[in-house]
Amino acid sequence: MAEASGVNVGSGCEEKGPEELSQESARPGTTISRVKLFDTMVDTFIQKLVAAGRRPSGIPEKDLCSAVVPYFLQQRDALQRRVQKQEAENRQLADAVLAGRRQVEELQLQGQARQQAWQALHREQKELVAVLREPE
């Protein structure tokens, strides 16, 4: 029989929480979308309630909401955890990018300094050659 929480309702997904469902739907070759899975869960829940001839409140909308809301809250919490994890990873990547940019800037400055030093040395060398070639 279906549980009132709505999380454990559905065909083939009785023991799976939002984390497992999201991982399963992310696997290649999985053909059942989350919307179809949710529709199946709702249909199964309603069918079991009708077949059992019981409705806790007697109002189908209220019964459905009491079963679906916990599922949505669980999904929201799982998504919030996933977003927080992704944001933390994004912050780390942004820090790595900034560190890389700083390193590139430092290398550019070093390259410019070496180029200027080489140009100064080259000028001095030309002047020296010019002085040495002058007739006495």
C-alpha positions, 0 to 999 in steps of 0.5 A: 500500500502507498505511504501517505508521504508520497515519496515512496509511491510509484512503480519501481521507485519505492525505495529511492529518494530524490538523490537516487532518482536524480542520479538515475535520471542522469544516467545515459540510456534512462528513458523515463523523464522526471515528469513522466515518473512523477505522473506515474507516481501520482496516478499510482497513488490515486489509484491505490487510494481509490482502490482502497476506498479511503481518502484521509480527508475526503477531498482528493485535492487535499489528499494529493497535496498531503502526499505530494508536498513532502516529495516536493520539499525533499526534491527542493532540499536535494536541489538546494544541496546540489546548487550549494555544491555547484556554487562551491565548485564554481568559487574554487574554479573562479579562484583558480582562473584568477590565480592563472590570470595573475600568473599570466600578468606576472609572466607578461611583465617579466617578458617585457622587462627582459625585452627592454633589457635586451633592447638596451643591451642591443643599443649599447652593442650598436653604439660600441660597434659604431665607436670601434669602427670609427677611423682614428 
